[in-house]
Structures are given as C-alpha cells and as structure tokens.
Amino acid sequence: MAVLAPPSSDIDLWEDASLADPYPLYQQLRDLGPVVHLSAQDAFAIPRYDPLREALADWHSFTSARGVMMNDHVNSAFTGIVLHTDPPEHDVMRKVLAAPLRPDQLRLITPRVRAEADAVVDRLVHRGRFDAATDLAQHLPLTIVSTLVGLGDFGKERMLEWAAATFDAQGPVDRARTRAAFPKLDEMVAYATQEVTAEKVDPAGWVAALYAAADRGALRPGQPEAMVMDYTGPALDTTIFATSSAIWLFAQHPDQWDLVREDPRLIPHAINEVVRLESPIQRFSRVATRDVEVGGHLVPEGARVLMLFASGNRDERHYPDPERFDVRRRPSDHLAFGHGVHACVGMNLARLEIRLLLEALAAKVERFELLGVERAVNSTLRGIAHLDVAVS
C-alpha cells in the first residue's frame, strides 16, 4: 500500500478561542486522520491514541533532543534539561533527577505530606467556602515540594508566575502570548542557572543532590544548573491544575464523589480519570529524525510533530464514551504524563499530593457547590485560575 500525504487542516491550536476550548478541534483532527498537517504552523499533529502512544515510545524516530517546544527561543533556553535529551544521555540524567521521586523515597515523605494535606483541608472545610484553585491546589506544591527541592524562600514568590510563563512561552513565536512570556522565562532561566548555586540551596534538598552528583562525576559540570528547571515549573502548575480540575469535575458530578467517598480505594483511578479528561499539559512536540510512516501517512524528516496528549486521551477509538467522567474507568494507560522514556519523572509525586488531598476531603466533605470558575488561558497548559466552591 502506498504511503499517503497526511490530510491538511487550517486549525490553529494557539488562537485564544482554541486554547479556551480545544476539544472540538481535537475531534476534528482525529476525524481527519492519524496524523494531520497543520498549515498555520507548517507542523504535523498526531491526534489519535494508538499512533500517538506508538510515536511517544519511538524516541529514535521522534527526537526530543532538538527541543519539544514550538519556537527556537525556548528550545535554546531549555538546552540541557532532561526533557530535551534522548538516551543514553537522558537515562543518566533521569536516574539522578528521579532519585528522590522513587516510590521508596516518596513513602518516607508521605506522613509529612499527609499531615500538611489534612491541615489545609481542615482549615478550608471549617471556612465552608474557598478558592479550590489557589487556597487548596497551590498549597502542597508551594509548601512541601518547594521545601523538598531546597530552594529556600529566595525566588519562591515568583515561582508560579515563572512556571506559567514557561508554558506560555512554548507556543509559536509569531504569537503575542508567546513573546510576552519571554522576559519572565528569561528571568526564571537566569535564576535557575545563576542564583541557585550549590552554596545557596538547602544541603538536604533535591537540588543539592544534583550538585553532589556532579561532584562524583555522575553529571557533567553545568548540568545541575540546567536540571534545576526540571524541578521547578513542571512540579507546580501541572499538579495545581490537576487538583483543581478534580474538584471542578466532582462538583459537577456528585454521583462520582459519592462513589469515591464510599470507597476511597477508587481515588487513584479517579486521579487517572481526571488527568485523562483534563490533561494539564495538552501537548509537547518532537522532531522527526527520518521519513516516518504514521498510520499509512508520511511525516517527512525534519518535521516538527505535535504530540497531542489531550486529544489522544479523548479518542473514542480507545476509550468508550470518552467525554464521560467515570471514576471506575481505570484508565491507567492514559497519556497525560506522556509515555516511553520521556514519561513525566514527577508523576508519582503529583499522584501522591492529589491523592492525599482527596482522601482528606472525602473524610470531611459530602458536596462541592460550584460558585464560580475562571479558566487559565495558556499556550500549553489547561487548567483553572480560580474555582470558588462551597462545601458541606
């Protein structure tokens, strides 16, 4: 069978209207084919689950080493982070980065995180009304996690702003939203590479372990400074958005919250269902290292290829009734954390934080009443900026 040119679409995923409601556009792309040429960016997109999972596993054909963002400025700024490497270098860096995130290490910090989750839930439930996106979802990443990373208070007040800008800056360079984020991105890079020195960080923190790895030869000089960014932005917004999306979904589907309260063992499955349905990171990209066939269509060597995690997670070819929120679905094969060698290194920490918050809420809250929602609009992320709820 002849390899065909992919269908083409003029859909622009970075228009504000598209960022606000991308799911109808993802459906159109899935309907067109397994891979689609996006004429607005002269790039390709893989919107369906099966070819997407296969592409994510094939780092030889779809490299991350040329950057996973949609413009050269950010790809250059992030040179040296784990996300922008391939094996074997990637494996060496990831082993060091992931050391404090292994299940055995996370078990050691679980009592501490649980105590903090219980305390914040107690305070907010006592109030009766709160912003689940700021008062609840931001608490653990900005307290426990920032402390574990070991950065101290210096720069802490800018972390959320920098993290949002990091993802906003990943869009096409011709977009005002992308360019407006560049100065904040450059601030964060300067902070991570110049201010977060071995002398300033907590010697017991995760960043200090990066410098220690360089001292013993496990990392090259200069790599710890770049890898600081692997611990900062990705550890904040993604977990925060997943947490607030969970509350938003449970507020709209009280029957699903009843199921979780009746059987808290469903919480890990509920978390997978939340990030499947509302993937915090909507997409990253790769570069084709050769002419690649995707579902009978040709992606040419050198092409920028969008990996549409959020579209694959709603592919009706893989998930029956994919728009339905069902905590009993058990979609552990979702792509919200990526797949293959580049799967999110911090996903177990994110799951731990969200699980402990939901367990604490399940013990104290029967209902979430949705009072107001303000969506965050970002080039790469999907989430909620403000979520006003009352609890009973």
C-alpha positions, 0 to 999 in steps of 0.5 A: 500500500502506498504511503499517503500525504497526511490530510491538511487542516487550517486549525490553529491550536494557539488562537485564544478561542482554541486554547479556551476550548480545544476539544472540538478541534481535537475531534476534528483532527482525529476525524481527519486522520492519524496524523494531520498537517497543520498549515498555520504552523507548517507542523504535523499533529498526531491526534489519535491514541494508538499512533500517538502512544506508538510515536511517544515510545519511538524516541529514535524516530521522534527526537526530543533532543532538538527541543519539544517546544514550538519556537527556537527561543525556548528550545535554546533556553531549555538546552540541557534539561532532561526533557530535551535529551534522548538516551543514553544521555537522558537515562543518566540524567533521569536516574539522578533527577528521579532519585528522590521521586522513587516510590521508596523515597516518596513513602518516607515523605508521605506522613509529612505530606499527609499531615500538611494535606489534612491541615489545609483541608481542615482549615478550608472545610471549617471556612465552608467556602474557598478558592479550590484553585489557589487556597487548596491546589497551590498549597502542597506544591508551594509548601512541601515540594518547594521545601523538598527541592531546597530552594529556600524562600529566595525566588519562591514568590515568583515561582508560579508566575515563572512556571506559567510563563514557561508554558506560555512561552512554548507556543509559536513565536509569531504569537503575542502570548508567546513573546510576552512570556519571554522576559519572565522565562528569561528571568526564571532561566537566569535564576535557575542557572545563576542564583541557585548555586550549590552554596545557596540551596538547602544541603538536604534538598533535591537540588543539592543532590544534583550538585553532589552528583556532579561532584562524583562525576555522575553529571557533567559540570553545568548540568545541575544548573540546567536540571534545576528547571526540571524541578521547578515549573513542571512540579507546580502548575501541572499538579495545581491544575490537576487538583483543581480540575478534580474538584471542578469535575466532582462538583459537577458530578456528585454521583462520582464523589459519592462513589469515591467517598464510599470507597476511597480505594477508587481515588487513584483511578479517579486521579487517572480519570481526571488527568485523562479528561483534563490533561494539564499539559495538552501537548509537547512536540518532537522532531522527526529524525527520518521519513516516518510512516504514521498510520499509512501517512508520511511525516517527512524528516525534519518535521516538527510533530505535535504530540497531542496528549489531550486529544489522544486521551479523548479518542473514542477509538480507545476509550468508550464514551470518552467525554464521560467522567467515570471514576471506575474507568481505570484508565491507567494507560492514559497519556497525560504524563506522556509515555516511553522514556520521556514519561513525566519523572514527577508523576508519582509525586503529583499522584501522591499530593492529589491523592492525599488531598482527596482522601482528606476531603472525602473524610470531611466533605459530602458536596462541592457547590460550584460558585464560580470558575475562571479558566487559565488561558495558556499556550500549553497548559489547561487548567483553572485560575480560580474555582470558588466552591462551597462545601458541606 
